[in-house]
Every structure is written in C-alpha cells, then in structure tokens.
Amino acid sequence: MHLLKNKKTQKTSVTHDRIKGLHYHREFHSSILGNKRDLIVWLPPEYEEKTRKRFPVLYVHDGQNLFDPATAFAGVDWQLDETAAELIRKKQIGPVIIVGMANTPDRIPEYTPRKGHNYARFIVEEVMPFINAHYRTKTGRENTAVMGSSLGGLISFYMLCWHPETFSMAACLSASWMWNHSAILKQLRKDLLPTQSIKIYMDHGSEGREGQNGDVFTQTRDLLIQKGLVLGMDLEYYHGAGDDHNEACWARRVWRPLVFFLGKE
C-alpha cells in the first residue's frame, strides 16, 4: 500500500504486522499531549480490491488490546479484526476502517475530564487528519464513530458530547460511569448531550464491580432515555449475564456495537 507523506513533520513509517490487515504507525507524536503512542490501523478485506472506494472509520481506545494477544493486557485481545471481518463476510455490517490508539502511562488522566479535553483534541486535530491523509476514509460525522471500554468507554461518551460535529456514534463497553462519584449523572441531568442526532451503545456485566454498581449503569441508561434517546434506535443497552470487567468479556460483546452502528438494513 502506498502511503502519502504527511505535509507536516509527522513520521509515516508503517509496519505491516503479521496479522492480516494490520498496519502500525509507531510512536505517533502528539504536540497537544506531548507524548507518543502507536496507531494500529485495520483495513477491511475489500480495501485493496476496491481501490476507489472509501470507508467509514471507527476510532478505538486502548489500541494495543484490540487485535493481538501478544500486546494485549493479560494476553487476551478483543479479536476485533476477526469479529469485524466475519460480520463483513456475512454481510451483517458494511466494511469499516478501525483505528486503534494505544494508551500511555497517562491513560487515567487522558481518559477522564482531567486531561480528556486535550486527548479528544489529539484525536480530532492530529490523529484524524493523519488517517484521512493516508487512507481512503469517508469523512463527516455520520461516518465516524468512537469506542472504548472501562475509562475508554467513559471518554468515548464525553468525546461524542464535546465534539458532536465530528462523531455521531459512541460505543461505551463497561463504561466507568462511577468515576468521580458518578459525576456523569449530574452532568447528564443538565445539558451535556448534544442536539445533533447521535447513537450510543452501552453495556455491562453482572459480575464483580460492574454487578456491584449495576444501578449506576441503569441510571445512566434511564437518564439518556429521559433526554430523548429511544431504546433500540438511538440507544442500545445490553446486560451481559455472567460477564465481568475484562478483555475476554468485551471480545464476546464487541460485535453488538458494530452491528448497531454499521448493520445493514
């Protein structure tokens, strides 16, 4: 695949990984955050076949956990590439480019409001222009989604609210709604939600801290409904009986937001 040179000074070296369809942009530098991280890009099977076609993009946090057990936490990855490829093959979703953004030692401040605004700017102002310059993407909010789990789910929701001109969909797997004494609930009761049309996927398990805080998940769901989101249309909610707070459980459920966002009628 031919990669265009960035107009700025960002390096464009790409590693074609042993896993089919993966491309690594190593140590991608952020001027906004002042740090570096790998970007991992998964291209759908038809990307190389249909050379004039453009594709919607899903941006996903904790990128090192998505595709490869060798880099994933506790050696368990989400198998996001395999799941997406299978759904595309079965024509249950349309083809999509997936961009995984590895986390850094600043994960907690970046994935929460403390530093989250700058992290969101990093994606909108630095990552997205880079991806759009180097890959055949469909631009526009209607073609752009964000996804994460735990604090990654929380920041995905905030990014949708902070940048509705950029994102129209957010998947919040086991989102840490409990962060900062469930401050999100107070914010939702005000005017945090954007006025533009949006789609939100949320889920949680029944075990461990998710089961112990199940009421926070249902309160968040109910507040979103009170704010006008329609369950099954704008909002998808799933309770994973027997699921806990880990990569294996998110791997089992990740097909759900993909179908909700990208499913074919």
C-alpha positions as CSV (number, residue, x, y, z in Angstrom):
1,M,0.0,0.0,0.0
2,H,1.3,3.4,-0.9
3,L,1.4,5.9,1.9
4,L,1.3,9.6,1.2
5,K,3.8,11.8,3.0
6,N,2.4,14.0,5.7
7,K,2.6,17.7,4.9
8,K,4.0,18.3,8.4
9,T,6.9,16.6,10.2
10,Q,5.0,13.5,11.4
11,K,6.7,10.3,10.5
12,T,4.8,8.0,8.2
13,S,6.8,4.8,8.7
14,V,4.4,1.9,8.7
15,T,4.9,-1.7,9.8
16,H,2.8,-4.4,8.1
17,D,2.1,-6.7,11.0
18,R,2.0,-10.5,10.9
19,I,-1.8,-10.2,11.5
20,K,-3.6,-9.7,8.2
21,G,-4.9,-6.2,7.5
22,L,-3.0,-4.5,10.3
23,H,-0.7,-1.5,9.8
24,Y,1.3,0.0,12.6
25,H,2.3,3.7,12.8
26,R,4.9,3.5,15.5
27,E,5.4,6.3,18.1
28,F,2.9,8.7,16.6
29,H,3.8,12.0,18.2
30,S,1.2,14.4,19.7
31,S,2.1,18.0,20.0
32,I,-1.1,18.6,22.0
33,L,-0.3,15.9,24.7
34,G,3.5,15.9,24.4
35,N,3.8,12.1,24.2
36,K,3.9,9.3,21.7
37,R,1.9,6.1,21.1
38,D,1.4,3.5,18.4
39,L,-1.6,3.8,16.0
40,I,-2.8,0.4,14.8
41,V,-5.0,0.5,11.6
42,W,-7.1,-2.4,10.5
43,L,-8.3,-2.4,6.9
44,P,-11.3,-4.4,5.8
45,P,-10.7,-7.2,3.3
46,E,-12.0,-5.3,0.3
47,Y,-9.8,-2.2,0.9
48,E,-7.1,-3.4,-1.5
49,E,-9.7,-4.8,-4.0
50,K,-11.9,-1.8,-4.4
51,T,-9.2,0.9,-4.8
52,R,-11.7,3.8,-5.4
53,K,-14.0,3.0,-2.5
54,R,-13.9,5.0,0.7
55,F,-14.8,3.6,4.1
56,P,-16.3,4.9,7.4
57,V,-13.9,4.9,10.4
58,L,-14.2,3.6,14.0
59,Y,-11.6,5.0,16.4
60,V,-10.9,2.8,19.4
61,H,-9.0,3.5,22.7
62,D,-6.6,1.0,24.3
63,G,-5.5,0.0,20.8
64,Q,-2.9,-2.5,21.9
65,N,-5.7,-4.7,23.4
66,L,-7.8,-4.9,20.2
67,F,-6.1,-7.2,17.7
68,D,-3.1,-9.1,19.1
69,P,-2.8,-11.2,22.3
70,A,1.0,-10.5,22.2
71,T,0.4,-6.9,23.1
72,A,-3.0,-7.1,24.9
73,F,-3.5,-6.9,28.7
74,A,-3.1,-10.3,30.3
75,G,-2.5,-11.8,26.8
76,V,-6.2,-11.6,25.8
77,D,-7.2,-9.4,22.9
78,W,-10.7,-8.3,21.7
79,Q,-10.3,-10.1,18.4
80,L,-11.8,-7.0,16.9
81,D,-10.3,-7.7,13.5
82,E,-11.6,-11.2,13.3
83,T,-15.1,-10.2,14.5
84,A,-15.3,-7.3,12.1
85,A,-14.1,-9.5,9.2
86,E,-16.6,-12.2,10.0
87,L,-19.5,-9.7,10.2
88,I,-18.5,-8.1,6.9
89,R,-18.2,-11.6,5.3
90,K,-21.7,-12.5,6.4
91,K,-22.9,-9.0,5.2
92,Q,-24.2,-8.2,8.7
93,I,-22.2,-4.9,8.6
94,G,-20.6,-2.8,5.9
95,P,-16.8,-2.6,5.7
96,V,-15.1,-0.2,8.1
97,I,-11.6,1.0,8.8
98,I,-10.7,0.6,12.5
99,V,-8.0,2.8,14.1
100,G,-6.7,1.6,17.5
101,M,-4.9,4.2,19.6
102,A,-2.6,2.6,22.2
103,N,-2.7,4.0,25.7
104,T,0.1,5.6,27.5
105,P,1.2,5.9,31.2
106,D,-1.2,8.9,31.2
107,R,-4.2,6.7,30.5
108,I,-6.2,7.7,33.5
109,P,-6.0,11.5,33.1
110,E,-6.3,11.2,29.3
111,Y,-9.5,9.1,29.6
112,T,-11.2,11.3,32.2
113,P,-12.1,15.0,32.1
114,R,-8.9,15.9,33.9
115,K,-6.9,15.7,30.6
116,G,-9.7,14.3,28.4
117,H,-10.4,17.5,26.5
118,N,-6.8,17.6,25.2
119,Y,-6.9,13.8,24.5
120,A,-10.1,14.4,22.4
121,R,-8.3,17.3,20.6
122,F,-5.4,14.9,19.9
123,I,-7.7,12.6,18.1
124,V,-9.7,15.2,16.3
125,E,-6.8,17.5,15.4
126,E,-3.9,15.1,15.0
127,V,-5.0,11.5,14.5
128,M,-7.9,12.0,12.2
129,P,-6.2,14.3,9.7
130,F,-3.3,11.8,9.6
131,I,-5.7,8.9,9.0
132,N,-7.7,10.9,6.4
133,A,-4.5,11.8,4.5
134,H,-3.1,8.2,4.4
135,Y,-6.2,6.1,4.0
136,R,-9.4,6.2,1.9
137,T,-11.8,7.3,4.5
138,K,-15.3,8.6,4.4
139,T,-15.3,11.9,6.3
140,G,-18.2,13.6,8.1
141,R,-19.7,12.8,11.5
142,E,-22.2,10.3,10.0
143,N,-19.2,8.1,9.0
144,T,-17.2,8.5,12.2
145,A,-17.6,6.5,15.5
146,V,-15.6,6.1,18.7
147,M,-15.4,3.2,21.0
148,G,-13.8,2.1,24.3
149,S,-14.2,0.0,27.4
150,S,-14.0,1.0,31.1
151,L,-12.5,4.5,31.2
152,G,-12.2,4.2,27.4
153,G,-16.0,3.9,27.3
154,L,-16.3,7.0,29.5
155,I,-14.1,9.1,27.3
156,S,-15.9,7.8,24.2
157,F,-19.1,9.2,25.6
158,Y,-17.5,12.5,26.6
159,M,-15.9,12.8,23.1
160,L,-19.3,12.4,21.5
161,C,-20.7,15.2,23.7
162,W,-17.7,17.5,23.3
163,H,-17.3,17.0,19.5
164,P,-20.7,16.2,18.0
165,E,-19.6,17.9,14.8
166,T,-17.0,15.1,14.4
167,F,-18.6,12.0,15.9
168,S,-22.2,10.7,15.6
169,M,-21.7,7.4,17.4
170,A,-20.1,6.2,20.7
171,A,-19.8,2.7,22.0
172,C,-19.3,2.5,25.8
173,L,-18.5,-1.0,26.8
174,S,-18.5,-1.4,30.6
175,A,-18.0,2.4,30.8
176,S,-16.7,3.7,34.1
177,W,-19.8,5.8,34.9
178,M,-18.8,5.6,38.5
179,W,-15.8,7.8,38.0
180,N,-15.6,10.8,40.4
181,H,-18.7,9.8,42.4
182,S,-20.7,9.3,39.2
183,A,-20.3,12.9,38.2
184,I,-21.7,11.9,34.7
185,L,-25.2,11.6,36.2
186,K,-25.2,15.2,37.4
187,Q,-23.9,16.4,34.1
188,L,-26.5,14.4,32.2
189,R,-29.2,16.0,34.2
190,K,-28.1,19.3,32.8
191,D,-27.3,19.8,29.1
192,L,-24.3,17.5,28.4
193,L,-26.0,15.7,25.4
194,P,-25.6,17.3,22.0
195,T,-28.6,18.4,20.0
196,Q,-27.4,16.6,16.8
197,S,-28.6,13.1,16.1
198,I,-26.4,10.5,17.9
199,K,-26.3,6.8,18.5
200,I,-24.9,5.4,21.8
201,Y,-24.2,1.8,22.7
202,M,-23.7,0.9,26.3
203,D,-23.4,-2.4,28.2
204,H,-22.1,-4.0,31.4
205,G,-21.7,-7.4,33.1
206,S,-23.3,-8.9,36.1
207,E,-20.2,-9.8,38.0
208,G,-17.5,-8.0,40.1
209,R,-17.6,-4.2,40.3
210,E,-19.9,-4.0,37.3
211,G,-22.5,-6.1,39.1
212,Q,-22.0,-4.2,42.3
213,N,-22.6,-0.9,40.5
214,G,-25.3,-2.1,38.2
215,D,-27.6,0.6,39.4
216,V,-25.3,3.3,38.0
217,F,-25.4,1.7,34.6
218,T,-29.2,1.5,34.6
219,Q,-29.5,5.1,36.0
220,T,-27.3,6.3,33.1
221,R,-29.4,4.4,30.6
222,D,-32.7,5.8,32.1
223,L,-31.3,9.4,32.0
224,L,-30.4,9.0,28.4
225,I,-33.9,7.9,27.6
226,Q,-35.3,10.8,29.6
227,K,-33.2,13.1,27.5
228,G,-34.9,11.8,24.4
229,L,-32.9,8.8,23.2
230,V,-35.0,5.9,22.0
231,L,-34.0,2.5,23.2
232,G,-33.3,0.3,20.1
233,M,-33.0,3.2,17.8
234,D,-30.6,5.9,19.2
235,L,-29.6,3.9,22.3
236,E,-28.6,0.2,22.6
237,Y,-28.3,-1.3,26.1
238,Y,-27.1,-4.8,26.9
239,H,-26.7,-6.6,30.2
240,G,-24.1,-9.4,30.0
241,A,-25.2,-12.1,32.4
242,G,-22.1,-13.8,33.8
243,D,-19.7,-11.2,32.3
244,D,-17.0,-9.4,34.3
245,H,-14.8,-6.4,33.7
246,N,-12.1,-7.8,31.3
247,E,-11.0,-8.1,27.7
248,A,-12.4,-11.6,27.2
249,C,-15.9,-10.3,28.0
250,W,-15.5,-7.3,25.8
251,A,-14.4,-9.6,23.0
252,R,-17.6,-11.6,23.3
253,R,-19.7,-8.5,23.2
254,V,-17.9,-6.2,20.7
255,W,-20.0,-7.5,17.8
256,R,-23.0,-5.7,19.3
257,P,-21.9,-2.1,18.8
258,L,-20.5,-3.0,15.3
259,V,-23.9,-4.2,14.2
260,F,-25.8,-1.4,15.9
261,F,-23.6,1.3,14.2
262,L,-22.8,-0.4,10.9
263,G,-25.5,-3.0,10.4
264,K,-27.2,-3.4,7.1
265,E,-30.9,-3.0,6.8
